[in-house]
Amino acid sequence: MTSTEQAVETFDSLNPATDEVVGTHPVHDADAVEAAVTRARAAATWWASLGFDGRAERLRRWKGVLARRLPELCELVSAETGKPEGDAQLEIVLAIEHIEWAARNAKKVLGPKRRSSGLLLSNQVATVEYQPLGVVGVIGPWNFPVFTPLGSVAYALAAGNAVVFKPSEYTPGVGAWLVDAFAEVVGEKPVLQLVTGFGATGAALVGADVDKIAFTGSAATGKKIMAAAADRLTPVVIEAGGKDALIVDADADLDAAADAAVWGAFWNAGQTCVGVERVYVHTAVYEEFVAKLTRLAREVRPGEHYGPMTMRSQLGVVRRHIADALARGGRALVGGADAVGDRYVRPTVLVDVPEDSVAVREETFGPTVTVTRVSDMDEAIEKANDSAYGLGSTVFSRRRGMELARRLRTGMTAINAPLAFAGIATLPFGGMGESGFGRIHGPEGLREFARPKAIARQRYRMPLAMTTFARTARTDELVGKLITVLHGRR
Ligand code: NAD
């Protein structure tokens, strides 16, 4: 190294099951982030010029790389998060479906469309089209390091934007893999770039000259990002945490409901934004449901069905939530106070937990679930909705599924199956309240990364010229009469 070269600070990503170093990555500072954004701006013009079809072709080739090298990517996701490779495959498979959907549908959703111009301006041709924003900064979490960021990245790219992607400091290797795979199919310009580091690198991206920030992570960080983005009036999408409820009606298929609750609560060690953290069960089927749930929960084995906690610090949160539930009269039917180990947490089913316990109110993000008896579905809805969060929810009911789903104050609801909305590419994904706002996936997810451009083109001069100082008193009189005839009847 010469005296003018500076040592680049680096950090390691670790395998949370073993603490082995998976990879070493640079900590990008504000200058490096700003340089990436400047490069992205030039690349964005070129990428936009490829048009929908040109971009779709490249996105499909990217998808092909992911599909062909699936085992390699699964292994890396598993190494950095600790999740079983089968779970890694599930999130990658869903992400591939999303890339394909975004590529196939961008033109239809965002391309020019005629709109009615109305009677008074019938001489105009009205069109709207969705143009790319320019450069989108994507900040990702670690829990689904492929599926979650690609929900923003793929849709932003399909809409014609360049992207600077800052993966979580726990999964930088997965981020680098995805960006390198993209560079294999789009080698001409840095359309998708990676910046790595901790919160400060993310903050630098928010403060840079980007046209939008798509953030997925905790509500606390989301608030900081929104406040910082206000400086430049940079728009943001916030995909934050959840405290999702599953409600079980008296007529529900209890085997299916118990299976969904167990999977929704414990899958990915509960480190799932749309994981089931609360269950409300109709009193008529409460005992039977709890018996089925506990039987299934006892069969779930950490280390086999799910991995360790990816972030060691989360162990303390899970311990605190279980302790609070137990201290306030709750009982653990499975797991309990000693379920939290050094790396792994055993499945924990809690009952009789007061609604104001932190185990019911705050996001636990661990393999625990509270189960509460309710007298009817009105009470189930009321309790489920009594949350600062509003991300996903699940209903098990044979007759009233749609009605109950509509009444749940969340961005998404699954009926009679767990989390199905996340895998359906046509459905928008996002929340309300502390879960954030804005949408990824589906047509809404494409429009989130585009700017509506309205164009009115005059075809001929109207005999009743209204927008000129040459307007006559006669024109005013006729317009007044016309509007009374058109709108004044009631
Ligand atoms: P986190 O908020 O700690 O970090 C998320 C990302 O933000 C990381 O890349 C981090 O480096 C970055 N960051 C931290 N401080 C920053 C700052 N001041 N400015 C800019 N960037 C900053 O979240 P996490 O622990 O990585 O992820 C877990 C959370 O994500 C949970 O709350 C979970 O529910 C949520 N999540 C939500 C969704 C969703 O789609 N709604 C999906 C997955 C995870």
Residues whose N, C-alpha, C, O or C-beta is under 5 A from the ligand:
A	BS01	NAD	I139 G140 P141 W142 T148 K166 P167 S168 E169 G197 F198 G199 G202 A203 T216 G217 S218 A219 T221 K224 E239 A240 G241 G242 T272 C273 S435
